[in-house]
Amino acid sequence: MPNMSERPRRIRVQRDGPLLVEGPVEVVGEDGEVIVSKRFLVAVCTCRRSRIFPWCDTSHRHRDRRHGGGDGV
């Protein structure tokens, strides 16, 4: 358990992006596996597209673009 005199962890929420969490952090997966990062800032994936889940690899930026109409764009 962390020392209670420490300030709370800061988490930044971004629209269409990962959660940015001041580290170090431990993430507990659905299966109970604990994954640790000792970095000062980590990006936690929220879209589940990341190949290194639970960490973000910016896969959320790559979306299928559907072109409509006959303008060829």
N, C-alpha and C positions, 0 to 999 in steps of 0.2 A: 504494500500500500504506500503511495507517495506521501511525502511529508506534507502535513496539512497547512504548513506555512507557505507552500508554493502557490503561486497564482494559478487560476484555472487555465486550462489549455484554450487557445483561441482557434476557432474553426471558421473559415471564410466560405460562404456559400456563393457559388457562381451559377448564373443561369446557363443552362446547356453545357456545363463543365463539371470538373471534379470538385470535391470538397478539399480545401487546402487546410491542413492541420499542422499546427506548430508541434514539432517532434521533440524528443523521440516518442514513438508511438508503438503500441501493440494492437493489432487488429485480430479479432477472433472470428473465424469463418463459420459458415453454417454447420460444418462438420466438427467444429470445436478446435480446429487447428489454429495455433497462434503464430502470427507472422509479425516480425519485429523490424522496425526501421529506426535507426539512430540518427537520421538526418534531422536538421533543424526545421525543415518544412517538407511535408509530404503531400502528394496529391492522391486522394483516394477516389477511385473510379466509382461513378454512380450510374453509368449507362450499361455496364457489363460487357462492353465491346473490347476492352483492353486484353491484350495477349499476356499481360503480366498482372492480371487481376489479383489482389484488390488495388494495386497501384495503377495509376493512370498512365497510359502511353500515348495519349492524345488521339486515340481512335475515334473519339466522339466527333472529331473534326471532319472525318471522312464519311460523308453521307451520299447515298444514291441521289443523283439529280434527275428528276423526271421532267422531260421536255414535253410540253403540250403544244397543240396547234400545229399549223403547217409552216411556221416561220423558220424552221431549221435551227433554232437557237437552242 
